[in-house]
């Protein structure tokens, strides 16, 4: 409604300017937002018309105001120098806003902007030599949220996960287990499978470090037939894997299964799901034939050393090897083939890769190569680049075992939430403290990770994220629970038949809350089209903060009249719908009680 009213004002002022200037050909009228709420809701600058009118922008604004009288769309005109500002009459639109919210319910905020489009989103992509850590959690939160946002605009979405289950890094944990494991298993030690395997990946790094120290202190040790170079042995194991060695393959399958079972449990706890899994052990050979086809077409070139390369000069980069001189593939080769296979599996209109910003070069080259190969859909491939997530005391390192484990972090946040619940008397009793604590932890995690634009690096502070005050998920959840309590109490009061009189919602906070409810669909569309969940998080914080101020300053259930009570309760209802729908887009559970 607000956008329609803004456009009505825009059209009205453009017609007024045509008449004022005596010309049908005028510069388009732009719209902005005044710097302060009291200056209005929309600002129309008069600068472009000063030359034609031979007057200052300030005089033009004043002349238009005098000329129009009362014949204008709803709202109050506020002149601000060269700006013709308007404070829209939101109260008069409250009935229309309420009707739309009631009719759409869970669908409020959604649109059909992308109806008929098929969008594939790749995210997570863990290795099978270690458990998920905090960096994966940011990736997963972004991927899940972006998928939900695109789906909210009517697109058919497929979420895919490429499991990195081959390579020398996988062989390192396998070799350490074979050397030091003594036949223990996740079952015998009581560990999750991914934690179990990850422990051996760390053990390999220690072993490698020990070997380096030994070689440094005693250079002749390498001549001892019993001396082992862990790195060389891991490479030998990889060659054995690629040659189909039965013993190596059996160990690989067993340890992969342990990790995958653990990852699946972590995904379930974090509310992450996928429609299809791809495995690097199956995809790493896909691209070789495609590169050879490119060689035949002349878009790739064979170098003197026998390698196949692509000339990246047209995009300002050096040449890139696509096949080594011995004919073996690289990650780039694999990803070329995987992208093509995916389009064959499910002909998408767009494919979004949620991958850290350090891989920007890789995806620039990948998309260029696919375009050279003639795939027109390559122009609809997108690298959703996200920044690093660090701890207050620095970076994480998997090989040194200094990462923040995803399971441990979620458990820590759950315990912090439980302590907070049990330390305070809340308005409503919580039936299941453990389940509520888990949902608060999940809300704290996802909100904290998503409130920062994906492109920016961030620092994750667990204790700060779980706070019930400030810009946090629990603060939003607590406000949602408070609104739910108001709605329950009103339902029990038996005053439902009182008519809704939206014009009673006339104070500044009420008008601002109505505006926020009304603009929610625009916010969702903007977040979806920009692949940016932080837009939703920022909007929800503004909504929550405004409601908290309103709740502090105004009586709701015991307002002066029954009509005012009804109006304010229905405003709470509209806010609750927006909060529930917004929460769902960023992975924050909505709680009826806390």
C-alpha positions as CSV (number, residue, x, y, z in Angstrom):
1,X,0.0,0.0,0.0
2,X,2.7,2.5,0.9
3,X,4.5,1.8,-2.4
4,X,1.3,2.4,-4.2
5,X,0.7,5.6,-2.3
6,X,4.3,6.8,-3.0
7,X,3.7,6.1,-6.7
8,X,0.5,8.1,-6.6
9,X,2.4,11.0,-5.1
10,X,5.1,10.6,-7.7
11,X,2.5,10.6,-10.6
12,X,0.7,13.6,-9.0
13,X,3.8,15.7,-8.7
14,X,5.0,14.8,-12.2
15,X,1.7,16.0,-13.7
16,X,1.9,19.1,-11.5
17,X,5.5,19.8,-12.7
18,X,4.5,19.4,-16.4
19,X,1.8,22.0,-15.9
20,X,4.1,24.2,-13.9
21,X,6.9,24.1,-16.5
22,X,4.5,24.1,-19.5
23,X,6.1,21.0,-21.0
24,X,5.2,17.4,-21.3
25,X,8.9,16.5,-21.5
26,X,10.3,16.7,-18.0
27,X,13.1,14.9,-16.2
28,X,11.9,11.8,-14.3
29,X,11.0,12.6,-10.7
30,X,13.2,10.7,-8.2
31,X,12.2,9.5,-4.8
32,X,14.4,9.3,-1.7
33,X,14.0,8.8,2.1
34,X,14.4,11.8,4.4
35,X,17.2,11.6,6.9
36,X,14.8,11.9,9.9
37,X,11.4,10.3,10.5
38,X,9.8,13.6,11.5
39,X,10.8,15.0,8.0
40,X,8.4,12.6,6.3
41,X,8.4,9.2,4.6
42,X,9.4,10.1,1.0
43,X,11.4,13.0,-0.4
44,X,11.1,14.4,-3.9
45,X,14.1,16.6,-4.9
46,X,13.4,19.6,-7.1
47,X,17.0,20.2,-8.4
48,X,16.4,18.8,-11.9
49,X,13.7,21.4,-12.7
50,X,15.6,24.5,-11.6
51,X,17.0,25.4,-15.0
52,X,13.7,25.0,-16.9
53,X,11.8,27.0,-14.3
54,X,14.5,29.6,-13.8
55,X,13.9,29.3,-10.1
56,X,15.6,27.8,-7.1
57,X,14.6,24.2,-6.2
58,X,13.3,25.7,-2.9
59,X,11.0,28.1,-4.7
60,X,9.7,25.3,-7.0
61,X,8.8,23.2,-4.0
62,X,7.0,26.1,-2.4
63,X,5.1,27.0,-5.6
64,X,3.9,23.4,-6.1
65,X,2.7,23.3,-2.5
66,X,0.7,26.6,-2.9
67,X,-0.8,25.5,-6.2
68,X,-2.1,22.1,-5.2
69,X,-4.2,23.1,-2.2
70,X,-6.1,20.1,-0.8
71,X,-6.2,18.3,-4.1
72,X,-3.6,15.7,-3.6
73,X,-3.1,12.0,-2.5
74,X,-3.3,11.1,1.2
75,X,-0.6,12.5,3.4
76,X,1.0,15.6,4.9
77,X,3.4,17.8,2.9
78,X,6.6,18.9,4.7
79,X,8.7,21.3,2.8
80,X,12.5,20.9,3.5
81,X,14.3,23.5,1.4
82,X,14.8,22.0,-2.1
83,X,12.9,18.8,-1.1
84,X,9.2,18.3,-1.4
85,X,8.7,15.8,1.4
86,X,5.5,13.8,2.2
87,X,4.4,12.1,5.4
88,X,2.0,9.4,4.2
89,X,-1.3,8.9,5.9
90,X,-0.5,5.3,7.0
91,X,-3.4,5.1,9.6
92,X,-5.9,5.5,6.8
93,X,-4.4,2.4,5.1
94,X,-4.3,0.2,8.2
95,X,-7.5,-1.7,7.3
96,X,-6.1,-2.5,3.9
97,X,-2.8,-3.7,5.4
98,X,-4.6,-5.8,8.0
99,X,-6.8,-7.4,5.3
100,X,-3.8,-8.4,3.2
101,X,-1.9,-9.8,6.2
102,X,-5.0,-11.8,7.3
103,X,-5.7,-13.2,3.8
104,X,-2.1,-14.2,3.1
105,X,-1.0,-15.4,6.5
106,X,2.1,-17.5,6.1
107,X,2.4,-16.4,2.5
108,X,2.6,-12.7,3.5
109,X,5.9,-11.3,2.2
110,X,6.1,-13.7,-0.7
111,X,5.7,-12.9,-4.4
112,X,5.8,-14.6,-7.8
113,X,8.7,-12.5,-9.1
114,X,10.7,-15.6,-10.0
115,X,7.8,-17.9,-10.8
116,X,8.7,-20.5,-13.5
117,X,12.5,-20.1,-12.7
118,X,14.6,-23.0,-11.5
119,X,17.4,-22.1,-9.2
120,X,20.1,-24.5,-7.9
121,X,22.0,-23.5,-4.7
122,X,25.2,-25.2,-3.8
123,X,26.4,-24.8,-0.2
124,X,28.2,-26.5,2.7
125,X,30.5,-28.9,0.7
126,X,32.4,-30.4,3.6
127,X,35.4,-32.6,3.6
128,X,35.0,-36.1,5.0
129,X,38.2,-35.9,7.1
130,X,36.7,-33.7,9.9
131,X,33.5,-32.4,11.5
132,X,31.7,-29.1,10.6
133,X,33.1,-26.0,12.2
134,X,32.1,-22.4,12.6
135,X,33.1,-21.5,9.1
136,X,30.8,-24.2,7.7
137,X,28.0,-22.9,9.9
138,X,28.2,-19.5,8.2
139,X,28.2,-21.1,4.8
140,X,25.2,-23.3,5.8
141,X,23.2,-20.4,7.3
142,X,23.7,-18.3,4.2
143,X,22.9,-21.2,1.8
144,X,19.8,-22.3,3.7
145,X,18.5,-18.7,4.0
146,X,19.2,-17.7,0.4
147,X,17.4,-20.8,-0.8
148,X,14.4,-19.8,1.3
149,X,14.5,-16.3,0.0
150,X,14.6,-17.3,-3.6
151,X,11.8,-19.8,-3.0
152,X,9.7,-17.0,-1.4
153,X,9.7,-15.3,-4.8
154,X,8.2,-18.3,-6.5
155,X,11.3,-20.0,-7.8
156,X,11.7,-23.8,-7.9
157,X,14.8,-24.3,-5.7
158,X,17.1,-27.3,-5.5
159,X,19.7,-27.3,-2.7
160,X,22.8,-29.4,-3.5
161,X,25.8,-30.4,-1.5
162,X,29.1,-31.5,-3.0
163,X,30.9,-33.8,-0.6
164,X,34.7,-33.5,-0.9
165,X,35.4,-37.2,-0.1
166,X,38.6,-37.8,-2.1
167,X,42.1,-36.4,-2.3
168,X,45.3,-36.4,-0.2
169,X,43.7,-34.6,2.7
170,X,41.2,-37.6,3.1
171,X,44.1,-40.0,2.8
172,X,45.9,-38.2,5.7
173,X,43.1,-39.1,8.2
174,X,42.9,-42.6,6.7
175,X,46.7,-43.2,7.1
176,X,46.7,-41.9,10.6
177,X,43.9,-44.2,11.6
178,X,45.6,-47.2,9.9
179,X,48.9,-46.4,11.7
180,X,47.6,-45.4,15.2
181,X,43.9,-46.5,15.4
182,X,44.4,-50.1,16.8
183,X,41.0,-51.0,15.5
184,X,39.0,-48.6,17.6
185,X,35.7,-47.2,16.1
186,X,33.2,-44.4,16.9
187,X,31.1,-47.0,18.6
188,X,33.9,-48.3,20.8
189,X,34.9,-44.8,21.8
190,X,31.4,-43.3,22.0
191,X,32.3,-40.5,19.6
192,X,30.3,-39.0,16.7
193,X,31.8,-40.4,13.5
194,X,32.9,-37.1,12.1
195,X,34.6,-36.2,15.4
196,X,36.3,-39.6,15.4
197,X,37.8,-39.2,11.9
198,X,38.7,-35.5,12.6
199,X,40.8,-36.6,15.6
200,X,42.9,-38.7,13.2
201,X,43.3,-35.8,10.8
202,X,44.8,-33.7,13.7
203,X,46.9,-36.8,14.6
204,X,48.3,-36.9,11.1
205,X,49.4,-33.2,11.4
206,X,51.2,-34.0,14.6
207,X,52.8,-37.0,13.1
208,X,54.0,-34.9,10.1
209,X,55.4,-32.3,12.5
210,X,57.2,-35.0,14.5
211,X,58.8,-36.4,11.4
212,X,59.9,-32.9,10.3
213,X,61.5,-32.3,13.7
214,X,63.2,-35.7,13.6
215,X,64.6,-35.0,10.1
216,X,65.8,-31.6,11.3
217,X,67.5,-32.9,14.4
218,X,68.9,-36.1,12.6
219,X,69.2,-35.6,8.8
220,X,70.5,-39.2,8.5
221,X,67.2,-40.7,9.7
222,X,65.9,-40.6,6.2
223,X,68.4,-43.3,5.3
224,X,66.8,-45.7,7.9
225,X,64.6,-48.2,6.0
226,X,62.1,-47.9,8.9
227,X,61.8,-44.1,8.7
228,X,58.5,-42.9,7.3
229,X,57.7,-39.6,5.5
230,X,54.0,-39.2,6.3
231,X,53.4,-36.8,3.4
232,X,54.9,-39.2,0.9
233,X,53.0,-42.1,2.3
234,X,49.7,-40.2,2.1
235,X,50.4,-39.5,-1.6
236,X,51.1,-43.2,-2.1
237,X,47.8,-44.0,-0.5
238,X,46.0,-41.6,-2.9
239,X,47.6,-43.3,-5.9
240,X,46.5,-46.6,-4.5
241,X,42.9,-45.3,-4.1
242,X,42.9,-44.0,-7.7
243,X,44.1,-47.4,-8.9
244,X,41.3,-49.1,-7.1
245,X,43.3,-50.8,-4.4
246,X,40.7,-52.9,-2.5
247,X,42.1,-52.5,1.0
248,X,42.5,-48.8,0.6
249,X,39.0,-48.4,-0.9
250,X,37.4,-50.5,1.9
251,X,39.1,-48.3,4.6
252,X,38.0,-45.2,2.6
253,X,34.4,-46.3,2.4
254,X,34.3,-47.2,6.1
255,X,35.8,-43.8,7.3
256,X,33.6,-41.9,4.8
257,X,30.5,-43.5,6.2
258,X,31.5,-42.6,9.8
259,X,32.0,-39.0,8.8
260,X,28.8,-38.8,6.7
261,X,26.7,-40.2,9.5
262,X,28.1,-37.6,11.9
263,X,27.5,-34.8,9.4
264,X,24.0,-35.8,8.9
265,X,23.3,-35.6,12.6
266,X,24.9,-32.1,12.7
267,X,22.8,-30.9,9.7
268,X,19.6,-32.2,11.4
269,X,20.5,-30.3,14.6
270,X,21.1,-27.1,12.7
271,X,18.0,-27.3,10.6
272,X,20.0,-27.8,7.3
273,X,18.7,-30.0,4.5
274,X,19.6,-30.8,0.9
275,X,17.7,-32.1,-2.1
276,X,20.6,-33.8,-3.7
277,X,24.2,-34.8,-2.8
278,X,27.1,-35.0,-5.2
279,X,30.3,-36.7,-4.3
280,X,33.7,-35.7,-5.5
281,X,34.7,-39.3,-5.8
282,X,32.1,-39.5,-8.6
283,X,32.5,-36.1,-10.1
284,X,36.3,-35.6,-10.3
285,X,36.4,-37.3,-13.7
286,X,33.5,-35.5,-15.3
287,X,35.4,-32.6,-16.7
288,X,38.2,-34.2,-18.7
289,X,36.1,-35.0,-21.8
290,X,34.6,-31.5,-21.7
291,X,38.0,-29.9,-21.7
292,X,39.1,-32.2,-24.6
293,X,36.0,-31.0,-26.5
294,X,37.0,-27.5,-25.9
295,X,40.5,-28.3,-27.3
296,X,38.8,-29.7,-30.5
297,X,36.7,-26.5,-30.8
298,X,39.8,-24.4,-30.4
299,X,38.6,-22.5,-27.3
300,X,41.4,-24.2,-25.2
301,X,45.0,-24.6,-26.3
302,X,47.6,-27.4,-26.0
303,X,50.9,-26.0,-24.7
304,X,54.4,-27.3,-25.6
305,X,54.7,-29.2,-22.4
306,X,51.5,-31.2,-23.3
307,X,49.1,-29.5,-20.9
308,X,45.8,-28.0,-21.9
309,X,45.3,-24.4,-20.9
310,X,42.8,-21.6,-21.4
311,X,43.8,-18.1,-22.4
312,X,42.3,-15.7,-19.9
313,X,43.7,-12.5,-21.5
314,X,40.2,-11.4,-22.6
315,X,39.2,-11.1,-18.9
316,X,42.5,-9.7,-17.8
317,X,44.1,-12.8,-16.3
318,X,47.0,-15.2,-17.2
319,X,46.6,-18.6,-18.7
320,X,45.1,-21.4,-16.6
321,X,45.9,-25.1,-16.8
322,X,42.8,-27.3,-17.2
323,X,44.6,-30.6,-17.8
324,X,48.1,-31.3,-16.6
325,X,50.8,-32.5,-19.1
326,X,50.2,-36.1,-17.8
327,X,46.5,-35.7,-18.7
328,X,45.3,-35.6,-15.1
329,X,42.5,-33.3,-13.9
330,X,42.5,-30.3,-11.5
331,X,39.7,-28.9,-9.4
332,X,38.8,-26.6,-12.3
333,X,38.4,-29.5,-14.6
334,X,36.2,-31.3,-12.1
335,X,34.0,-28.3,-11.6
336,X,33.5,-27.7,-15.3
337,X,32.2,-31.3,-15.6
338,X,30.1,-31.1,-12.5
339,X,28.3,-27.9,-13.6
340,X,27.4,-29.5,-16.9
341,X,26.3,-32.7,-15.3
342,X,24.1,-30.8,-12.9
343,X,22.4,-28.9,-15.7
344,X,21.8,-32.3,-17.4
345,X,20.3,-33.6,-14.2
346,X,18.1,-30.6,-13.5
347,X,18.1,-27.9,-16.2
348,X,18.4,-24.8,-14.0
349,X,18.0,-21.2,-14.9
350,X,20.6,-20.1,-12.4
351,X,23.2,-21.8,-10.2
352,X,24.4,-20.1,-7.0
353,X,27.7,-21.2,-5.4
354,X,27.9,-20.3,-1.8
355,X,31.7,-20.3,-1.3
356,X,34.2,-18.2,0.6
357,X,35.6,-15.1,-1.0
358,X,39.0,-16.6,-1.3
359,X,37.7,-18.7,-4.3
360,X,36.7,-15.6,-6.3
361,X,39.4,-16.3,-9.0
362,X,38.3,-20.0,-9.3
363,X,34.7,-19.1,-10.1
364,X,35.7,-16.3,-12.5
365,X,37.7,-18.8,-14.5
366,X,35.0,-21.5,-14.2
367,X,32.2,-19.4,-15.5
368,X,34.4,-18.1,-18.3
369,X,35.4,-21.6,-19.4
370,X,31.8,-22.8,-19.4
371,X,30.9,-19.8,-21.6
372,X,33.7,-20.6,-24.0
373,X,32.3,-24.2,-24.3
374,X,29.0,-22.7,-25.5
375,X,26.8,-23.1,-22.5
376,X,24.5,-20.1,-22.6
377,X,23.4,-20.7,-19.0
378,X,26.9,-19.9,-17.9
379,X,25.9,-16.2,-17.7
380,X,23.4,-17.2,-14.9
381,X,26.1,-18.8,-12.7
382,X,26.7,-16.8,-9.5
383,X,29.5,-16.9,-6.9
384,X,27.9,-15.9,-3.6
385,X,31.1,-14.9,-2.0
386,X,31.2,-14.6,1.8
387,X,33.9,-13.4,4.2
388,X,35.8,-15.2,6.9
389,X,34.3,-15.8,10.3
390,X,36.8,-15.6,13.1
391,X,36.8,-15.7,16.9
392,X,37.5,-12.8,19.2
393,X,41.0,-14.2,19.7
394,X,41.9,-14.9,16.1
395,X,41.6,-17.4,13.2
396,X,40.8,-21.1,13.3
397,X,43.0,-23.9,11.9
398,X,41.7,-27.4,11.3
399,X,45.0,-29.2,11.2
400,X,46.0,-27.8,14.6
401,X,42.6,-28.7,16.1
402,X,41.9,-25.1,17.0
403,X,38.6,-24.7,15.1
404,X,35.3,-24.1,16.8
405,X,33.4,-27.4,16.4
406,X,29.8,-26.9,15.2
407,X,28.3,-29.5,17.5
408,X,30.2,-28.1,20.5
409,X,29.2,-24.5,19.7
410,X,25.5,-25.4,19.4
411,X,25.7,-27.3,22.7
412,X,27.4,-24.4,24.4
413,X,24.8,-21.9,23.1
414,X,22.0,-24.3,24.3
415,X,23.4,-24.5,27.8
416,X,23.8,-20.7,27.9
417,X,20.2,-20.2,26.8
418,X,19.0,-22.7,29.4
419,X,20.8,-20.9,32.2
420,X,19.3,-17.6,31.0
421,X,15.7,-19.1,31.0
422,X,16.1,-20.7,34.5
423,X,17.6,-17.5,36.0
424,X,14.7,-15.3,35.3
425,X,10.9,-15.3,35.7
426,X,9.3,-15.1,32.3
427,X,5.7,-14.0,31.5
428,X,4.9,-17.6,30.4
429,X,6.0,-20.9,31.7
430,X,8.1,-22.9,29.2
431,X,6.8,-26.5,29.0
432,X,10.1,-28.0,27.6
433,X,13.1,-26.0,28.8
434,X,15.6,-28.2,26.8
435,X,13.7,-27.9,23.5
436,X,13.2,-24.1,24.0
437,X,16.9,-23.7,24.9
438,X,17.9,-25.5,21.7
439,X,15.6,-23.3,19.6
440,X,17.0,-20.2,21.3
441,X,20.5,-21.4,20.5
442,X,19.7,-22.0,16.9
443,X,18.1,-18.6,16.6
444,X,21.1,-17.0,18.2
445,X,23.5,-18.8,15.9
446,X,21.7,-18.1,12.6
447,X,20.8,-14.5,13.4
448,X,24.4,-13.6,14.5
449,X,25.8,-15.2,11.4
450,X,23.3,-13.6,9.0
451,X,23.1,-10.1,10.4
452,X,26.4,-9.2,8.7
453,X,26.3,-8.9,4.9
454,X,27.8,-12.1,3.4
455,X,30.6,-10.3,1.7
456,X,32.1,-9.0,4.9
457,X,34.4,-10.8,7.3
458,X,33.0,-11.1,10.8
459,X,33.9,-12.1,14.4
460,X,31.6,-14.6,16.2
461,X,31.2,-14.0,19.9
462,X,29.2,-16.9,21.4
463,X,28.2,-15.1,24.7
464,X,27.3,-11.9,22.8
465,X,25.1,-13.9,20.4
466,X,23.0,-15.5,23.1
467,X,22.2,-12.2,24.9
468,X,18.5,-11.5,25.4
469,X,19.2,-7.8,24.9
470,X,20.5,-5.9,21.9
471,X,20.8,-6.9,18.3
472,X,20.5,-10.7,18.8
473,X,18.3,-13.6,17.8
474,X,17.1,-14.2,21.4
475,X,16.1,-10.6,21.7
476,X,13.9,-11.0,18.6
477,X,12.5,-14.3,19.9
478,X,11.7,-12.8,23.3
479,X,9.8,-10.0,21.6
480,X,7.9,-12.5,19.5
481,X,7.0,-14.5,22.6
482,X,5.8,-11.3,24.3
483,X,3.5,-10.5,21.4
484,X,2.2,-14.1,21.4
485,X,1.3,-13.6,25.1
486,X,-0.6,-10.4,24.3
487,X,-2.6,-12.2,21.6
488,X,-3.4,-15.2,23.8
489,X,-4.6,-13.0,26.6
490,X,-6.8,-11.0,24.3
491,X,-8.2,-14.2,22.8
492,X,-9.1,-15.3,26.4
493,X,-10.8,-11.9,27.2
494,X,-13.8,-12.5,24.9
495,X,-13.6,-9.0,23.3
496,X,-13.1,-10.2,19.7
497,X,-16.3,-8.7,18.3
498,X,-15.2,-5.1,18.8
499,X,-14.8,-3.5,15.3
500,X,-11.3,-2.7,14.1
501,X,-10.8,1.1,13.8
502,X,-7.4,1.5,12.2
503,X,-7.5,5.3,12.3
504,X,-6.9,5.0,16.1
505,X,-3.4,3.9,15.4
506,X,-2.2,7.4,15.2
507,X,0.9,7.9,17.3
508,X,4.4,7.9,15.7
509,X,5.4,4.4,16.8
510,X,2.1,2.9,15.5
511,X,2.5,4.6,12.1
512,X,6.1,3.4,11.9
513,X,5.1,-0.2,12.8
514,X,2.3,-0.1,10.2
515,X,4.9,1.1,7.6
516,X,7.3,-1.7,8.5
517,X,4.5,-4.3,8.2
518,X,3.5,-2.9,4.8
519,X,7.0,-2.7,3.4
520,X,7.9,-6.3,4.5
521,X,7.2,-7.8,1.0
522,X,9.5,-5.2,-0.6
523,X,12.2,-6.1,1.9
524,X,11.9,-9.8,1.2
525,X,12.1,-9.2,-2.5
526,X,15.2,-7.0,-2.1
527,X,16.9,-9.6,0.0
528,X,16.1,-12.4,-2.4
529,X,17.2,-10.6,-5.5
530,X,20.5,-9.5,-3.8
531,X,21.1,-12.9,-2.2
532,X,21.5,-11.0,1.1
533,X,19.8,-12.4,4.3
534,X,21.3,-9.5,6.3
535,X,18.6,-7.3,4.8
536,X,15.9,-9.4,6.5
537,X,17.9,-9.5,9.8
538,X,18.3,-5.7,9.8
539,X,14.6,-5.2,9.0
540,X,13.5,-7.6,11.8
541,X,15.8,-5.8,14.3
542,X,14.2,-2.4,13.3
543,X,10.8,-3.9,13.7
544,X,11.6,-5.4,17.1
545,X,13.3,-2.3,18.4
546,X,10.4,-0.1,17.3
547,X,7.8,-2.5,18.9
548,X,9.8,-2.6,22.2
549,X,9.7,1.2,22.4
550,X,6.0,1.2,21.6
551,X,5.3,-1.5,24.2
552,X,7.2,0.5,26.8
553,X,5.3,3.7,26.2
554,X,1.8,2.5,25.4
555,X,-0.8,0.4,27.1
556,X,-2.2,-2.4,24.9
557,X,-4.6,-4.8,26.7
558,X,-5.7,-2.1,29.1
559,X,-5.8,0.9,26.7
560,X,-8.4,3.6,27.3
561,X,-11.2,2.1,25.2
562,X,-12.2,-1.3,23.8
563,X,-11.8,0.0,20.3
564,X,-8.2,1.2,21.0
565,X,-7.4,-2.2,22.6
566,X,-8.7,-3.9,19.5
567,X,-6.7,-1.7,17.2
568,X,-3.5,-2.2,19.1
569,X,-4.0,-5.9,19.4
570,X,-4.5,-6.2,15.7
571,X,-1.3,-4.2,15.1
572,X,0.4,-6.8,17.4
573,X,-1.1,-9.6,15.2
574,X,0.2,-8.0,12.0
575,X,3.7,-7.7,13.6
576,X,3.6,-11.3,14.7
577,X,2.8,-12.6,11.2
578,X,5.7,-10.5,9.8
579,X,8.1,-11.8,12.5
580,X,7.1,-15.5,12.0
581,X,7.5,-15.2,8.2
582,X,10.7,-13.2,8.5
583,X,12.2,-15.6,11.1
584,X,11.5,-18.5,8.8
585,X,13.6,-16.9,6.1
586,X,16.7,-16.7,8.3
587,X,16.5,-19.9,10.3
588,X,15.3,-18.3,13.6
589,X,12.6,-20.4,15.4
590,X,9.6,-18.4,16.4
591,X,8.7,-19.1,20.1
592,X,5.2,-18.7,21.5
593,X,6.8,-18.6,25.0
594,X,10.2,-18.1,26.5
